Amino acid sequence: MPDNSPRDAFIYDGGRTAFGRHAGALSPIRPDDLLAHAIKSVVERNAFEAAAYEDVIMGNTNGAGEDCRNVARFALLRAGMPTSVAGLTVNRLCGSGLAATLDAARGVKAGEGELFLAGGVESMSRAPIVMSKAHTAFDRGQQIADSTLGARFTNPAYAAAYGNDTMPETADNIASDLGITREESDTFAAASQSKYEAARADGFFKDEIVPIDVPQGRKKPDLTVDADEHPRPSSTLEVSGWFARFGCRGCSHSGQCQWH
């Protein structure tokens, strides 16, 4: 009798490009090219044949511009993988990359394949401004939406039932519901920056980040990006905290402050 028991799934290797800031050093690179570079780097440094991969599953939140339709499939082909390898893009918003990894693990456990690539890609620097289509001839009621943050062209019925808050507004609501003060949030943020810097100085990210050369134009040499741009090593609660910068004004600035 065949053994139909679930298999164990393991993460064999991993790599990523650096995290960039909005309009930062990585902004000239298309998201599909950014993902292709990471895919190619991981495939080339391992002994498996490219054709041995069952599927490339990648998370993507935006999907409004150059990462449209199925960025996983486009990127794997840009990375030089054979057309026989499938590509699947999943969207669970901020959990998309993790959802893709879990999908790959389930594929292994279910016996659908033995080797998968999973991860995610996003470029908010290149997220486009989008415009709705005309409903009728000579229609001038088109809407413009910024796909960088928040939903776009939200269904009015959904907004009426659940609201249409962006991620920062949602975080604000959660903090209010759970009684998390701004001072506590700033303290946590400062501690997070400190922990990152300690890990970086210890070489934790050295083998994790895949360097990428970014064209600079005007006959300038390419810029090699091999370090995360977002950390602020000098951050402290006193330097960057909201209370340190603005102080508490007793809610006199704009009505009742939710932090009281």
Residue frames relative to the residue before (quaternion, step in Angstrom):
aa qw qx qy qz dx dy dz
M 1.0000 0.0000 0.0000 0.0000 0.00 0.00 0.00
P 0.4610 -0.6811 0.4833 0.3001 3.61 -0.90 0.83
D 0.4424 -0.6740 0.5268 0.2693 3.52 -1.17 0.65
N 0.0854 -0.8296 0.5518 0.0042 3.58 -0.38 1.27
S 0.3736 0.7319 -0.4939 0.2842 3.59 1.19 0.30
P 0.5915 -0.5959 0.3987 0.3689 3.61 -1.06 0.69
R 0.3974 -0.6967 0.5440 0.2463 3.55 -1.11 0.71
D 0.4793 -0.6115 0.5292 0.3411 3.52 -1.30 0.27
A 0.2359 -0.7582 0.5933 0.1320 3.57 -1.07 0.77
F 0.0804 -0.8056 0.5870 0.0037 3.57 -0.90 0.95
I 0.3848 -0.6542 0.5895 0.2765 3.56 -1.24 0.55
Y 0.2534 -0.8170 0.5065 0.1084 3.56 -0.42 1.25
D 0.7878 -0.0885 0.1064 0.6001 3.58 0.98 -0.85
G 0.0373 -0.8098 0.5852 0.0221 3.56 -1.22 0.31
G 0.0895 0.7793 -0.6166 0.0669 3.53 -1.18 0.60
R 0.0514 -0.7918 0.6085 0.0116 3.55 -1.23 0.46
T 0.4681 -0.5886 0.5495 0.3641 3.50 -1.30 0.22
A 0.6591 -0.5052 0.3666 0.4194 3.56 -1.25 0.24
F 0.4700 -0.6069 0.5471 0.3338 3.55 -1.28 0.38
G 0.1708 -0.8089 0.5574 0.0767 3.56 -0.73 1.03
R 0.4951 -0.6176 0.5140 0.3306 3.52 -1.29 0.29
H 0.6363 -0.5020 0.4073 0.4210 3.55 -1.27 0.31
A 0.8296 0.0462 -0.1045 0.5465 3.56 -0.79 1.11
G 0.4223 0.7276 -0.4424 0.3108 3.57 1.18 0.56
A 0.8367 -0.2524 0.1581 0.4596 3.55 -1.29 -0.43
L 0.7104 0.4552 -0.2626 0.4682 3.61 1.08 -0.65
S 0.4604 0.7353 -0.4248 0.2588 3.61 1.20 -0.24
P 0.6347 0.5254 -0.3761 0.4238 3.68 1.02 -0.40
I 0.6444 0.5394 -0.3196 0.4378 3.60 1.23 -0.31
R 0.4537 -0.6710 0.5182 0.2748 3.57 -0.88 0.96
P 0.5720 -0.6126 0.4068 0.3634 3.64 -1.03 0.64
D 0.6470 0.5031 -0.3421 0.4597 3.62 0.99 -0.68
D 0.6454 0.4914 -0.3216 0.4884 3.61 1.07 -0.64
L 0.6119 0.5463 -0.3413 0.4590 3.58 1.06 -0.73
L 0.6811 0.4710 -0.2768 0.4875 3.56 0.93 -0.93
A 0.6270 0.5437 -0.3373 0.4445 3.58 0.99 -0.81
H 0.6396 0.5286 -0.3288 0.4509 3.58 0.99 -0.79
A 0.6646 0.4944 -0.3023 0.4717 3.58 0.96 -0.85
I 0.6405 0.5242 -0.3210 0.4604 3.58 0.98 -0.88
K 0.6764 0.5030 -0.2975 0.4483 3.57 0.81 -1.01
S 0.6514 0.5297 -0.3178 0.4406 3.58 0.95 -0.86
V 0.6825 0.4794 -0.2883 0.4704 3.59 0.92 -0.91
V 0.6570 0.5101 -0.3169 0.4558 3.60 0.94 -0.86
E 0.7008 0.4940 -0.2819 0.4306 3.59 0.87 -0.94
R 0.7173 0.4523 -0.2770 0.4518 3.59 1.03 -0.62
N 0.6692 0.4311 -0.3055 0.5224 3.57 1.29 0.14
A 0.5850 -0.6523 0.3821 0.2937 3.54 -1.18 0.66
F 0.5354 0.6492 -0.4105 0.3511 3.62 1.19 -0.20
E 0.4890 -0.6320 0.5111 0.3166 3.56 -1.10 0.69
A 0.5840 -0.6052 0.4070 0.3564 3.57 -1.02 0.77
A 0.6641 0.5209 -0.3036 0.4421 3.58 1.04 -0.76
A 0.5806 0.6113 -0.3690 0.3913 3.60 1.23 -0.30
Y 0.5676 0.6003 -0.3932 0.4036 3.61 1.21 -0.33
E 0.4204 -0.7280 0.4929 0.2243 3.55 -0.82 1.05
D 0.7987 -0.0974 0.1417 0.5767 3.55 0.89 -0.96
V 0.2304 -0.7159 0.6383 0.1640 3.53 -1.27 0.53
I 0.0372 -0.8180 0.5722 -0.0456 3.56 -0.40 1.29
M 0.0321 0.8282 -0.5528 0.0863 3.57 -0.52 1.18
G 0.3691 -0.7178 0.5496 0.2157 3.53 -1.08 0.79
N 0.0684 0.7774 -0.6221 0.0625 3.55 -1.11 0.73
T 0.3184 -0.7966 0.4916 0.1495 3.55 -0.63 1.14
N 0.7567 0.4453 -0.2312 0.4191 3.55 0.79 -1.01
G 0.0533 0.8531 -0.5189 0.0059 3.58 0.55 -1.15
A 0.4984 0.6890 -0.4017 0.3399 3.57 1.17 0.50
G 0.7902 0.2814 -0.1382 0.5266 3.57 1.18 -0.39
E 0.8507 -0.0288 0.0567 0.5218 3.56 -0.64 -1.15
D 0.6598 0.4660 -0.3014 0.5066 3.57 1.29 -0.22
C 0.3293 0.8043 -0.4480 0.2099 3.58 1.25 0.37
R 0.8065 0.3149 -0.2504 0.4332 3.52 -1.43 0.26
N 0.7444 -0.3245 0.2744 0.5151 3.60 -0.03 -1.24
V 0.1584 -0.8450 0.5052 0.0755 3.56 0.34 1.29
A 0.5808 0.5807 -0.3840 0.4218 3.62 1.09 -0.54
R 0.6807 0.4843 -0.2841 0.4705 3.58 0.90 -0.91
F 0.6618 0.4988 -0.3126 0.4641 3.59 0.87 -0.90
A 0.6854 0.5019 -0.2901 0.4406 3.58 0.89 -0.93
L 0.6569 0.5039 -0.3355 0.4496 3.61 0.91 -0.79
L 0.6445 0.4949 -0.3242 0.4844 3.57 1.07 -0.67
R 0.6303 0.5149 -0.3301 0.4781 3.61 1.05 -0.73
A 0.6582 0.5081 -0.3006 0.4671 3.58 1.17 -0.58
G 0.5678 -0.6374 0.3645 0.3722 3.58 1.27 -0.03
M 0.4344 0.6864 -0.4783 0.3338 3.57 1.20 0.27
P 0.5822 -0.6141 0.3935 0.3594 3.62 -1.06 0.63
T 0.6133 -0.5792 0.4023 0.3556 3.56 -1.21 0.55
S 0.5636 0.6115 -0.3826 0.4025 3.60 1.22 -0.29
V 0.6176 0.5275 -0.3470 0.4689 3.60 1.24 -0.34
A 0.3640 -0.7566 0.5074 0.1941 3.56 -0.76 1.06
G 0.1776 -0.7726 0.5992 0.1114 3.55 -1.29 0.36
L 0.0293 -0.7989 0.5997 -0.0342 3.56 -0.91 0.96
T 0.1514 -0.7776 0.6059 0.0729 3.57 -0.89 0.98
V 0.0983 -0.7966 0.5957 0.0284 3.57 -0.86 0.99
N 0.1584 -0.7868 0.5928 0.0671 3.55 -1.17 0.64
R 0.1441 0.7315 -0.6563 0.1161 3.52 -0.66 1.20
L 0.5733 -0.6122 0.3428 0.4231 3.52 1.12 0.86
C 0.8572 -0.0686 0.0135 0.5103 3.65 -0.81 -0.84
G 0.6919 0.4502 -0.2834 0.4881 3.61 1.21 -0.30
S 0.3236 0.8049 -0.4638 0.1798 3.60 1.24 0.23
G 0.6689 0.4982 -0.3110 0.4558 3.60 0.87 -0.88
L 0.6544 0.4944 -0.3030 0.4854 3.56 1.02 -0.82
A 0.6312 0.5288 -0.3322 0.4601 3.59 1.01 -0.79
A 0.6343 0.5289 -0.3269 0.4595 3.59 1.02 -0.78
T 0.6494 0.5135 -0.3069 0.4694 3.57 1.00 -0.86
L 0.6558 0.4979 -0.3064 0.4777 3.58 0.99 -0.80
D 0.6076 0.5417 -0.3493 0.4641 3.61 1.06 -0.70
A 0.6574 0.5022 -0.3073 0.4703 3.58 0.95 -0.87
A 0.6439 0.5196 -0.3199 0.4615 3.58 0.97 -0.84
R 0.6504 0.5038 -0.3201 0.4698 3.59 0.97 -0.81
G 0.6168 0.5511 -0.3451 0.4436 3.58 1.07 -0.72
V 0.6498 0.4992 -0.3075 0.4837 3.57 1.03 -0.81
K 0.6880 0.4976 -0.2860 0.4442 3.57 0.83 -0.99
A 0.7021 0.4512 -0.2615 0.4848 3.58 1.10 -0.69
G 0.5079 -0.6779 0.4063 0.3428 3.58 1.26 -0.04
E 0.4183 0.7194 -0.4604 0.3090 3.58 1.21 0.44
G 0.7838 -0.1019 0.0661 0.6090 3.57 1.29 -0.21
E 0.4019 -0.7262 0.5079 0.2303 3.54 -1.25 0.31
L 0.7967 0.2042 -0.0831 0.5627 3.58 1.17 -0.49
F 0.0360 0.8015 -0.5906 0.0862 3.55 -0.66 1.17
L 0.2451 -0.6903 0.6464 0.2137 3.52 -1.37 0.29
A 0.0431 0.8075 -0.5847 0.0640 3.58 -0.84 0.95
G 0.2799 0.7463 -0.5689 0.2024 3.55 -1.13 0.65
G 0.3312 -0.7406 0.5355 0.2347 3.54 -0.97 -0.82
V 0.1278 -0.7810 0.6067 0.0742 3.54 -1.29 0.25
E 0.0785 0.7779 -0.6205 0.0602 3.55 -1.16 0.68
S 0.0212 0.7716 -0.6356 -0.0108 3.57 -1.12 0.65
M 0.1596 -0.8093 0.5615 0.0649 3.56 -0.08 1.27
S 0.5435 0.6062 -0.4050 0.4162 3.59 1.19 -0.38
R 0.7656 0.3422 -0.1764 0.5155 3.58 1.07 -0.72
A 0.3799 0.7197 -0.4946 0.3053 3.59 1.25 0.23
P 0.3644 -0.7935 0.4465 0.1953 3.61 -0.61 1.06
I 0.4528 -0.5639 0.5902 0.3587 3.47 -1.43 0.07
V 0.1265 -0.8262 0.5481 0.0322 3.59 -0.67 1.07
M 0.2124 -0.7809 0.5801 0.0930 3.55 -1.16 0.65
S 0.4639 -0.6818 0.4938 0.2760 3.56 -0.96 0.87
K 0.5420 -0.6201 0.4640 0.3262 3.54 -1.26 0.44
A 0.5575 -0.5710 0.4800 0.3642 3.53 -1.30 0.35
H 0.3881 -0.7302 0.5165 0.2222 3.58 -1.00 0.83
T 0.7920 0.1004 -0.0340 0.6013 3.55 1.11 -0.65
A 0.6656 -0.4656 0.3801 0.4424 3.55 -1.28 0.14
F 0.8399 0.1305 -0.1438 0.5068 3.56 -1.03 0.92
D 0.3162 0.7513 -0.5146 0.2661 3.58 1.20 0.46
R 0.1014 -0.7938 0.5984 0.0396 3.58 -0.94 0.92
G 0.5169 0.6733 -0.3940 0.3525 3.57 1.21 0.45
Q 0.2745 0.7886 -0.5137 0.1970 3.55 1.17 0.45
Q 0.3006 -0.7447 0.5734 0.1620 3.53 -1.18 0.71
I 0.2708 -0.7337 0.6034 0.1556 3.53 -1.20 0.68
A 0.0039 -0.8005 0.5990 -0.0206 3.59 -0.93 0.88
D 0.3412 -0.7075 0.5851 0.2014 3.54 -1.11 0.80
S 0.2712 -0.8056 0.5066 0.1441 3.59 -0.51 1.14
T 0.4304 0.7115 -0.4589 0.3128 3.60 1.26 0.13
L 0.8230 0.0364 0.0506 0.5646 3.58 0.86 -0.93
G 0.8220 0.2324 -0.1827 0.4868 3.54 -1.00 0.86
A 0.6492 -0.5106 0.3940 0.4033 3.53 -1.36 0.08
R 0.2120 -0.7575 0.5979 0.1544 3.57 -1.27 0.22
F 0.8362 0.0693 -0.1094 0.5330 3.54 -1.03 0.91
T 0.0900 0.8435 -0.5217 0.0910 3.56 0.96 0.92
N 0.5141 -0.6245 0.4951 0.3171 3.54 -1.04 0.81
P 0.4693 -0.7029 0.4500 0.2886 3.64 -0.62 1.04
A 0.6293 0.5363 -0.3428 0.4458 3.59 1.05 -0.71
Y 0.6339 0.5116 -0.3253 0.4802 3.59 1.06 -0.75
A 0.6662 0.5115 -0.3050 0.4489 3.58 0.88 -0.96
A 0.6475 0.5229 -0.3224 0.4510 3.58 1.02 -0.78
A 0.7134 0.4572 -0.2515 0.4677 3.58 1.05 -0.77
Y 0.8361 0.2040 -0.0515 0.5066 3.57 0.92 -0.94
G 0.5176 -0.6182 0.4325 0.4036 3.59 1.22 -0.23
N 0.2863 -0.7546 0.5686 0.1590 3.55 -1.32 0.13
D 0.1897 0.8271 -0.5060 0.1549 3.55 1.02 0.87
T 0.4426 -0.6524 0.5467 0.2822 3.54 -1.18 0.65
M 0.7131 -0.4360 0.3176 0.4478 3.59 -1.28 0.07
P 0.6599 0.4862 -0.3394 0.4614 3.67 0.84 -0.77
E 0.6487 0.5049 -0.3201 0.4709 3.58 1.00 -0.78
T 0.6345 0.5253 -0.3246 0.4649 3.58 1.04 -0.77
A 0.6344 0.5184 -0.3235 0.4735 3.57 1.00 -0.82
D 0.6184 0.5433 -0.3236 0.4665 3.56 1.07 -0.79
N 0.6644 0.5077 -0.2959 0.4619 3.57 0.95 -0.93
I 0.6609 0.5090 -0.3064 0.4586 3.59 0.94 -0.92
A 0.6387 0.5258 -0.3261 0.4575 3.57 0.96 -0.85
S 0.6550 0.5051 -0.3063 0.4712 3.56 0.99 -0.82
D 0.6657 0.5134 -0.3024 0.4492 3.60 0.92 -0.92
L 0.7594 0.3851 -0.1931 0.4876 3.58 0.97 -0.89
G 0.4691 -0.7065 0.4251 0.3165 3.56 1.26 -0.03
I 0.3673 0.7133 -0.5088 0.3121 3.59 1.09 0.68
T 0.3177 -0.7754 0.5160 0.1776 3.57 -0.60 1.09
R 0.6207 -0.5342 0.4096 0.4019 3.55 -1.24 0.34
E 0.6214 0.5438 -0.3408 0.4495 3.56 1.05 -0.73
E 0.6413 0.5076 -0.3180 0.4795 3.60 1.02 -0.77
S 0.6391 0.5234 -0.3228 0.4619 3.58 1.01 -0.79
D 0.6678 0.4937 -0.2976 0.4709 3.58 0.93 -0.88
T 0.6274 0.5346 -0.3323 0.4584 3.58 1.04 -0.74
F 0.6532 0.5041 -0.3016 0.4779 3.57 0.98 -0.87
A 0.6569 0.5187 -0.3090 0.4516 3.58 0.94 -0.90
A 0.6588 0.5021 -0.3085 0.4676 3.58 0.93 -0.86
A 0.6457 0.5106 -0.3168 0.4712 3.60 1.02 -0.79
S 0.6261 0.5414 -0.3299 0.4539 3.58 1.05 -0.76
Q 0.6417 0.5132 -0.3160 0.4744 3.57 0.99 -0.83
S 0.6524 0.5217 -0.3084 0.4551 3.57 0.97 -0.85
K 0.6605 0.5012 -0.3056 0.4680 3.59 0.96 -0.85
Y 0.6295 0.5276 -0.3425 0.4561 3.59 0.98 -0.79
E 0.6739 0.5052 -0.3058 0.4440 3.57 0.84 -0.96
A 0.6325 0.5228 -0.3337 0.4640 3.59 1.01 -0.75
A 0.6619 0.4961 -0.3018 0.4741 3.58 0.99 -0.83
R 0.6432 0.5192 -0.3268 0.4582 3.59 0.97 -0.81
A 0.6733 0.5027 -0.2958 0.4544 3.57 0.88 -0.94
D 0.6760 0.4815 -0.2779 0.4836 3.57 1.18 -0.59
G 0.5418 -0.6612 0.3739 0.3598 3.59 1.32 0.02
F 0.3055 0.7974 -0.4813 0.1980 3.57 1.24 0.27
F 0.7617 0.3892 -0.2003 0.4777 3.61 0.95 -0.85
K 0.4091 0.7688 -0.4389 0.2211 3.58 1.27 -0.23
D 0.7757 0.3291 -0.1762 0.5089 3.60 0.79 -1.00
E 0.5785 0.6050 -0.3631 0.4091 3.57 1.29 -0.15
I 0.7261 0.4360 -0.2385 0.4752 3.57 1.00 -0.83
V 0.2656 -0.7487 0.5924 0.1337 3.55 -0.89 1.05
P 0.3695 -0.7422 0.5042 0.2417 3.65 -0.50 1.06
I 0.0668 -0.7821 0.6185 0.0355 3.56 -1.14 0.62
D 0.3412 -0.7364 0.5516 0.1921 3.57 -0.99 0.88
V 0.1566 -0.8014 0.5759 0.0397 3.55 -0.74 1.12
P 0.4205 -0.7102 0.5005 0.2615 3.63 -0.66 1.05
Q 0.2547 -0.7863 0.5507 0.1167 3.56 -1.02 0.89
G 0.4147 -0.7362 0.4502 0.2886 3.57 1.25 -0.26
R 0.8012 0.3131 -0.2247 0.4577 3.55 -1.39 0.06
K 0.6517 -0.5686 0.2875 0.4116 3.53 1.01 0.97
K 0.4249 0.6767 -0.4841 0.3567 3.57 1.18 0.50
P 0.5397 -0.6095 0.4538 0.3623 3.61 -1.10 0.54
D 0.6052 -0.5614 0.4167 0.3807 3.56 -1.19 0.55
L 0.3602 -0.7011 0.5744 0.2208 3.54 -1.21 0.61
T 0.2578 -0.7621 0.5752 0.1478 3.59 -0.72 1.04
V 0.1345 -0.7890 0.5982 0.0406 3.55 -0.63 1.20
D 0.1322 0.8124 -0.5497 0.1424 3.56 -0.45 1.23
A 0.7063 0.3685 -0.2610 0.5452 3.57 1.23 0.41
D 0.5577 -0.6103 0.4498 0.3379 3.58 -1.11 0.71
E 0.3649 -0.7582 0.5058 0.1900 3.56 -0.99 0.86
H 0.6372 0.6129 -0.3280 0.3326 3.59 1.08 -0.63
P 0.6053 0.5913 -0.3997 0.3525 3.67 0.96 -0.60
R 0.1568 -0.7417 0.6449 0.0974 3.52 -1.26 0.61
P 0.2587 -0.8361 0.4604 0.1484 3.60 0.21 1.28
S 0.7086 0.4642 -0.2719 0.4566 3.58 1.05 -0.67
S 0.4166 0.7375 -0.4554 0.2741 3.59 1.27 0.02
T 0.0675 0.7410 -0.6660 0.0530 3.51 -1.07 0.90
L 0.6594 -0.4866 0.3746 0.4337 3.55 -1.23 0.24
E 0.6608 0.5180 -0.3060 0.4488 3.57 1.02 -0.83
V 0.7020 0.4735 -0.2673 0.4599 3.59 1.05 -0.78
S 0.8457 0.2211 -0.0636 0.4815 3.54 0.73 -1.08
G 0.4963 0.6863 -0.4273 0.3164 3.59 1.19 -0.19
W 0.5893 -0.5948 0.4182 0.3521 3.56 -1.12 0.70
F 0.6616 0.5096 -0.3176 0.4492 3.56 0.95 -0.87
A 0.6509 0.5221 -0.3217 0.4474 3.57 1.04 -0.80
R 0.7069 0.4724 -0.2649 0.4549 3.56 1.00 -0.82
F 0.8300 0.2270 -0.0836 0.5025 3.57 0.87 -0.92
G 0.3348 -0.7389 0.5130 0.2807 3.54 1.15 -0.55
C 0.5058 -0.6161 0.4948 0.3462 3.56 -1.26 0.03
R 0.2005 -0.8137 0.5390 0.0840 3.55 -0.69 1.09
G 0.5165 -0.6751 0.4116 0.3286 3.55 1.21 0.35
C 0.6234 -0.5968 0.3130 0.3964 3.55 1.13 0.72
S 0.4477 0.7136 -0.4523 0.2929 3.61 1.18 0.19
H 0.5887 0.6222 -0.3687 0.3610 3.57 1.24 -0.35
S 0.8183 -0.0767 0.0710 0.5652 3.61 0.93 -0.70
G 0.7813 -0.3073 0.1880 0.5097 3.58 0.52 1.08
Q 0.7693 -0.3512 0.2631 0.4644 3.56 -1.24 -0.44
C 0.3079 -0.7608 0.5467 0.1655 3.60 -0.70 1.10
Q 0.4423 -0.7197 0.4613 0.2712 3.61 -0.76 0.97
W 0.6051 0.5812 -0.3655 0.4031 3.59 1.20 -0.32
H 0.6482 0.4693 -0.3382 0.4953 3.62 1.23 0.08
